[in-house]
């Protein structure tokens, strides 16, 4: 069911299906809540599933020219309070993982389980920030050129030929976003804080799912993060990149569904 709330004068759009313990699915950069449709439908037989268009993406509006992770987390919290959610599992893909960590820092009592799906606790290094500044320039000059090049690179090279239709759908979705929304989210990712302490010390169950061939998130980084605490479970899925829900949908669903259940 499509629903909306108002946050700082703009509409935030989300979907809410199923009954049971709440599971919140947060999409990544250049994505929208529909990336979770298949997973949400299957999970809804056991859980109450909430998928949210983060600020500046999907059908949700822009609240400025920088969407900080704190701003995203506050919008997500507003949705959850509206739905009377007291405790939930939060699964965040890529940028959605940064939002999930921020939500866990700001509203720790809301979180029972937290999964980082192709995401990291680490902030951008200076080299990455410079690359993001370059990307902002590309978006300002020609958004479609950037999107058409960036999306395929999220997939493992050997996956691309067999996933042409799926890749094109992601491209089409991202090309529908405003320049302002894309740039505001890039700036927000650049400014994000280190979430390692939140993950390490948080009083909730923890899972990291990582693609062996992910060109966005370092395998060494996620191994280092997982080694910080015995209660951080790490699953490295072989032969996939940054888009496990499309590259290995059954394997990743099984891992996430099992995490939600236990």
C-alpha positions in Angstrom: 0.0 0.0 0.0 1.4 3.4 -1.0 1.4 5.9 1.8 2.8 9.4 2.4 3.9 11.6 5.2 5.0 15.3 5.2 8.5 15.9 6.4 9.8 19.5 6.4 7.2 20.6 3.9 7.8 17.8 1.3 6.2 14.5 0.7 7.9 11.3 1.7 6.4 8.3 0.0 6.6 4.7 1.4 4.9 1.3 1.1 3.6 -0.8 3.9 2.4 -4.4 3.5 2.0 -7.5 5.7 1.6 -8.1 9.4 3.9 -9.1 12.2 7.2 -7.8 13.4 8.3 -4.7 11.4 11.1 -4.9 8.8 12.3 -1.7 7.2 14.0 -1.8 3.8 16.1 1.2 2.8 17.3 1.5 -0.8 20.7 2.8 -2.0 21.9 5.8 -4.0 20.2 6.1 -7.5 17.5 3.7 -6.4 14.0 3.8 -5.0 11.8 1.7 -2.8 10.6 -0.4 -5.8 14.0 -2.2 -5.7 12.6 -4.1 -2.8 9.3 -5.1 -4.3 10.1 -8.8 -4.8 11.7 -9.1 -1.4 8.9 -7.1 0.3 6.2 -9.2 -1.1 7.8 -12.5 0.0 8.7 -11.2 3.4 5.1 -9.8 3.9 3.8 -13.4 4.5 5.7 -13.3 7.8 6.4 -9.7 8.6 5.1 -6.1 8.4 7.3 -4.7 5.7 8.0 -0.9 5.2 9.9 0.4 2.2 10.7 4.1 1.9 11.7 6.4 -0.9 14.6 8.3 0.7 14.8 12.1 0.2 15.4 13.2 -3.4 14.8 9.7 -4.8 11.8 7.8 -6.0 8.7 9.9 -5.3 10.0 11.7 -2.2 10.9 15.3 -2.4 14.0 17.4 -1.7 14.5 19.3 1.6 17.5 21.2 0.5 20.8 20.9 -1.4 22.5 18.5 1.0 20.6 15.5 2.3 22.7 14.5 5.3 22.3 11.0 6.7 20.8 12.6 9.8 18.1 14.2 7.6 17.4 10.9 5.9 17.2 9.1 9.3 14.9 11.8 10.7 12.5 11.3 7.7 12.6 7.5 8.2 12.0 7.9 11.9 8.9 10.1 11.1 7.5 7.3 9.0 8.1 4.7 11.7 6.5 6.9 14.4 3.5 7.5 12.1 3.1 3.7 11.7 3.5 3.2 15.5 6.6 1.1 15.1 8.4 0.6 18.4 11.1 -1.9 17.4 12.2 -3.1 14.0 14.7 -4.8 11.8 16.4 -2.4 9.4 18.1 -3.5 6.2 20.0 -0.8 4.3 21.5 -1.2 0.8 24.6 0.9 0.2 23.5 4.5 1.1 20.5 3.0 2.9 23.0 1.3 5.2 24.5 4.7 6.1 21.0 5.9 6.9 20.3 2.7 8.9 23.5 3.3 11.0 22.5 6.9 11.6 19.0 5.8 12.7 20.6 3.4 15.1 22.8 6.1 16.5 19.9 8.7 16.9 17.1 6.3 17.8 18.7 3.2 19.3 15.6 2.0 21.0 14.0 1.5 17.5 16.5 -1.1 16.3 16.3 -4.8 17.1 18.4 -6.0 14.1 20.5 -4.1 11.6 21.8 -5.4 8.3 24.3 -3.6 6.0 23.7 -4.9 2.5 26.6 -3.9 0.3 27.4 -1.1 2.7 30.1 0.1 5.2 30.5 1.9 8.5 33.5 3.9 7.2 33.2 7.5 6.0 34.6 8.8 2.7 38.3 9.3 2.5 39.6 12.4 0.9 40.2 10.7 -2.4 36.6 9.5 -2.5 35.4 13.0 -1.6 37.3 14.4 -4.6 35.8 11.7 -6.8 32.3 12.7 -5.6 33.0 16.3 -6.3 33.9 15.3 -9.9 30.6 13.3 -10.1 28.7 16.4 -9.0 30.2 18.2 -11.9 29.2 15.4 -14.3 25.6 15.4 -13.1 25.4 19.2 -13.5 26.7 18.9 -17.1 24.7 15.9 -18.2 23.0 13.6 -15.6 22.1 10.9 -18.1 25.7 10.4 -19.3 26.8 9.9 -15.6 23.9 7.6 -14.8 24.3 5.5 -17.9 28.0 4.9 -17.1 27.7 4.6 -13.3 24.9 2.0 -13.0 26.5 -0.9 -15.0 29.7 -0.5 -12.9 27.8 -1.5 -9.8 27.4 -5.0 -11.2 30.2 -7.6 -11.5 31.5 -7.6 -15.0 30.5 -11.2 -15.7 26.9 -10.4 -14.5 26.2 -7.6 -16.9 25.4 -9.4 -20.1 22.8 -11.6 -18.5 21.2 -8.7 -16.6 20.8 -6.2 -19.4 17.1 -5.6 -18.8 17.6 -5.2 -15.0 20.4 -2.8 -15.5 18.4 -0.8 -18.0 15.5 -0.6 -15.5 17.8 0.8 -12.8 19.2 3.3 -15.3 15.7 4.4 -16.3 14.7 4.9 -12.7 17.8 6.9 -11.8 17.4 9.1 -14.9 14.0 10.1 -13.5 15.5 11.7 -10.4 16.1 15.4 -10.3 19.6 16.8 -10.5 19.0 18.4 -7.1 18.1 15.1 -5.5 21.1 13.3 -6.9 23.6 16.0 -5.9 22.0 16.5 -2.5 22.5 12.8 -1.8 26.1 12.8 -3.0 26.9 15.7 -0.7 25.2 13.9 2.1 27.3 10.8 1.6 30.5 12.9 1.4 29.7 14.4 4.8 28.6 11.3 6.6 30.2 10.3 9.9 32.0 7.1 10.9 29.4 4.6 12.0 31.8 1.9 13.2 31.2 2.7 16.9 27.4 2.5 16.4 27.6 -0.9 14.8 30.2 -2.3 17.2 28.5 -1.1 20.4 24.8 -1.2 19.4 22.5 -3.5 21.3 21.1 -5.2 18.3 21.8 -8.2 16.1 24.2 -7.4 13.2 24.7 -8.7 9.7 26.9 -7.5 6.8 26.3 -9.0 3.3 29.0 -8.2 0.8 29.7 -9.0 -2.8 33.0 -10.7 -3.5 33.5 -8.5 -6.6 32.0 -5.3 -5.2 33.8 -2.3 -6.8 32.2 0.2 -4.4 32.8 -1.3 -1.0 36.2 -2.8 -0.1 36.3 -6.4 0.9 39.2 -5.7 3.2 37.1 -3.0 4.9 34.1 -5.2 5.6 36.4 -7.9 7.0 38.0 -5.4 9.3 34.6 -4.1 10.4 33.3 -7.6 11.1 36.4 -8.5 13.1 35.7 -5.7 15.6 33.1 -7.7 17.4 32.1 -11.3 17.7 28.5 -10.4 17.2 28.9 -9.0 13.7 28.0 -11.7 11.2 29.7 -11.3 7.8 28.4 -13.1 4.6 30.5 -12.7 1.5 28.5 -13.8 -1.6 30.8 -15.1 -4.4 30.9 -13.8 -7.9 28.7 -10.7 -7.4 29.2 -7.0 -7.2 27.3 -4.3 -5.4 23.7 -5.3 -6.5 23.1 -8.6 -4.8 19.3 -8.3 -5.0 19.7 -8.5 -8.8 22.9 -10.5 -9.2 22.1 -13.2 -6.6 18.5 -12.6 -5.6 17.7 -16.0 -4.1 20.9 -16.3 -2.1 20.6 -12.7 -0.7 16.9 -13.1 0.0 17.6 -16.3 2.0 20.3 -14.5 4.0 18.1 -11.5 4.8 14.9 -13.6 5.5 16.9 -15.8 7.9 18.3 -12.7 9.6 14.7 -11.3 10.0 13.5 -14.5 11.5 16.2 -15.2 14.1 
